[in-house]
Amino acid sequence: MRKQVAWRDVVPHSDTPVSAVCDGFVCFAHGAAGRGPQRQSRLLTAYDDVRREAATGADLTADLLARWNRIVRGVPVVAFRRAPAYAKNGRERYGLHADTEHRFAFCLAEATDQETPVTARAARAYLDVAFYHPYDDGNARLAGLVLQFVLLSGNVELHEVTPILTTVRRADDAEGAADLIRLVHGIAAATHRRWLRANK
């Protein structure tokens, strides 16, 4: 599916920076993503680290993802999965080949492709994590953090992320991927308009 999406052409480049009146990811973490105070605390701790790394201009690397996955899971060590992974009650299978981890790292490196609009890069990175499914657990939370990292690295904040992070997506749905790009881009535009109204 990844090669079937015209990532550079679905939406135009955003006017940046985009500032939010409120942080949509924090609101999400306090709401639907909570599932208990410890899980919520770990997610917000990882998000603090995401914001710090984005502010420094860090690249999106496997080492960063491993750190965020350790934080959200509350475990000392994580490693790229060593077997096929399953999702959606077994309806989707994510295979494992000799070069899977290498191909995933290459996909992460594309998050800095300035020819592709930042909202499209963020959507693509989100789907990369969701469908490469690099770890045994915590991939959905990690995908949301990666989306935020790419956006924040491109000076884009969102006032709302729940529609992005709660919609079930299929690994074989290229049009669904394009719709995700449009959704991220649309929320970024709405965030900017809301900020302008609040700061008149």
Summary of the structure (lengths in Angstrom):
residues: 200
radius of gyration: 16.1
end to end distance: 42.9
largest distance: 55.2
contacts: 623
relative contact order: 0.21
helix: 58%
strand: 4%
